[in-house]
Amino acid sequence: MKKLLLLVALFVATVSNAQKGSILLGGNVGFSSEKIGENKTESFEFSPKVGYQFAEKWTLGVEGSILNFKESGEEREEAYRIGAFTRYSIPLSDLFSFYADLGAGYQERNIDKTKGVYASLTPALFINMKRGFGLNFSIGGIGYDNLSGKGTSREERLGFNFGKTVNIGISKNFGL
């Protein structure tokens, strides 16, 4: 976690000095709870993003994620992700913009010491509330996960979850 925070801080400092007024800050916070029979699963996730808007419709940046979850009868588990993303935005009006984020990077789970890569494509809608501050809405996307480690079976997932999830986040575009 310290490495993630240090990388985000370094990126923000570098981009802030190089190109003032063209920064995107945003992210999501999520909580879920599921109970099926006697099994209960709870999870909490924090996913910040920092990007540099290098063209009118394009943003490039870093993203991270901290996930904490627990299943019935098991220890609490933490997982981390750090990677890069690119965003292509299409303004629909002064109030609405459609965008798609393509992200990829490194991930790690602490409890079983597995490491691997991830990739995701997420279309979303941005609602401009005031001066570049707004809400982000998405209803799923496409994701790929690959994890492996000593003494554990390799995990590989390809997911298509349009319409199965709802994500709400906030973001601020500085310099608009």
C-alpha positions in Angstrom: 0.0 0.0 0.0 2.9 2.4 0.8 4.3 1.8 -2.7 0.9 2.6 -4.3 0.5 5.8 -2.4 4.1 6.8 -3.2 3.7 6.2 -6.9 0.4 8.2 -7.0 2.0 11.1 -5.1 5.1 11.1 -7.4 2.9 11.1 -10.5 0.7 13.9 -9.2 3.8 16.0 -8.4 5.4 15.3 -11.8 2.3 16.1 -13.8 1.3 19.1 -11.7 4.7 20.7 -12.4 4.8 19.8 -16.1 1.3 20.8 -17.2 -0.8 22.9 -14.8 -4.5 22.9 -15.4 -4.8 19.6 -17.2 -5.2 17.0 -14.4 -8.0 14.5 -13.8 -8.5 13.2 -10.2 -11.2 10.6 -9.6 -12.1 7.3 -8.3 -14.7 4.9 -6.8 -15.5 3.6 -3.4 -17.6 0.5 -3.1 -19.1 -1.9 -0.6 -20.9 -5.1 -1.2 -22.5 -7.8 1.1 -23.8 -11.1 -0.1 -25.5 -13.9 1.8 -26.2 -17.3 0.1 -27.5 -19.9 2.6 -25.0 -19.8 5.5 -22.2 -18.3 3.4 -21.6 -14.5 3.7 -19.2 -12.4 1.8 -18.4 -8.7 2.4 -16.0 -6.5 0.5 -14.8 -2.9 0.5 -12.9 -1.3 -2.4 -11.2 2.1 -2.9 -10.0 2.8 -6.5 -8.3 6.2 -7.1 -7.2 7.5 -10.5 -4.9 10.4 -11.5 -4.4 11.4 -15.1 -3.0 13.9 -17.5 -5.3 15.2 -20.2 -2.9 15.4 -23.1 -5.5 16.1 -25.8 -9.1 17.3 -25.9 -10.6 13.8 -25.7 -7.6 11.8 -24.4 -6.4 11.2 -20.8 -3.5 9.0 -19.7 -2.7 8.2 -16.1 -2.2 5.8 -13.2 -4.9 3.9 -11.3 -4.8 1.9 -8.2 -7.2 -0.2 -6.1 -7.3 -1.5 -2.5 -9.8 -4.3 -1.9 -10.6 -5.8 1.5 -12.9 -8.8 1.7 -14.0 -11.6 4.0 -15.9 -14.8 3.4 -17.6 -16.8 6.2 -15.1 -18.9 8.2 -12.1 -17.5 6.4 -9.5 -14.8 7.2 -10.0 -11.2 6.0 -8.1 -10.8 2.7 -6.5 -7.8 1.0 -5.8 -7.3 -2.6 -4.0 -4.4 -4.4 -3.7 -3.2 -8.0 -1.6 -0.6 -9.6 -1.5 0.2 -13.3 -2.0 2.6 -16.1 -5.2 3.7 -17.9 -6.2 5.6 -21.0 -9.5 7.4 -21.3 -11.3 8.5 -24.5 -14.1 11.0 -23.9 -16.9 12.1 -26.1 -18.8 15.2 -25.0 -22.6 14.8 -25.5 -23.5 18.2 -24.1 -22.3 20.7 -21.5 -23.7 18.4 -18.8 -23.0 14.8 -20.1 -19.9 13.0 -21.5 -19.5 9.4 -22.5 -16.1 7.9 -21.9 -14.3 4.5 -22.0 -11.4 3.6 -19.8 -8.8 1.0 -20.8 -6.6 -0.1 -17.9 -3.9 -2.7 -17.3 -1.4 -3.4 -14.6 -0.1 -5.5 -11.7 -2.1 -7.1 -8.9 -1.4 -8.9 -5.7 -3.3 -10.8 -3.0 -1.8 -10.9 0.4 -3.4 -13.9 2.1 -2.2 -16.5 -0.5 0.8 -14.5 -1.8 -0.4 -14.6 -5.4 0.6 -12.0 -8.0 -0.4 -11.3 -11.6 -1.8 -9.0 -14.1 -5.2 -7.5 -15.0 -6.8 -5.6 -17.9 -10.2 -3.9 -18.1 -12.4 -2.0 -20.5 -15.1 0.1 -18.9 -17.6 2.4 -20.7 -19.2 5.1 -18.5 -21.1 8.3 -18.3 -19.8 11.5 -16.7 -22.3 14.1 -15.4 -20.7 17.5 -15.1 -22.1 19.0 -11.8 -20.1 22.2 -11.8 -16.8 23.4 -13.2 -15.5 19.9 -14.1 -16.6 18.3 -10.8 -19.0 15.4 -11.5 -20.3 12.0 -11.1 -19.2 8.9 -13.0 -21.7 6.0 -13.7 -20.9 2.7 -15.2 -22.9 -0.6 -15.5 -20.0 -3.1 -16.0 -17.4 -3.8 -18.5 -14.9 -6.4 -19.7 -12.1 -7.7 -17.4 -9.2 -10.1 -17.4 -7.4 -11.4 -14.3 -4.4 -13.7 -14.0 -3.0 -14.7 -10.6 -0.4 -17.3 -9.6 1.9 -18.0 -6.7 3.9 -20.8 -5.0 1.7 -23.6 -3.7 -1.5 -22.2 -5.3 -3.3 -23.0 -8.4 -3.1 -20.5 -11.3 -6.3 -18.4 -11.6 -7.3 -16.9 -14.9 -10.6 -15.1 -15.4 -12.3 -13.3 -18.3 -15.4 -11.5 -17.3 -18.2 -9.7 -19.2 -20.5 -8.0 -16.7 -22.5 -5.4 -18.5 -25.7 -4.8 -16.6 -24.6 -6.9 -13.7 -22.8 -4.2 -11.7 -23.3 -0.5 -11.0 -20.4 1.7 -10.1 -20.7 5.3 -9.0 -17.7 7.5 -8.6 -16.6 11.1 -8.5 -14.0 13.0 -10.5 -12.6 16.5 -10.9 -11.1 17.9 -14.1 -8.8 20.8 -13.2 -8.4 23.5 -15.8 -11.8 23.2 -17.6 
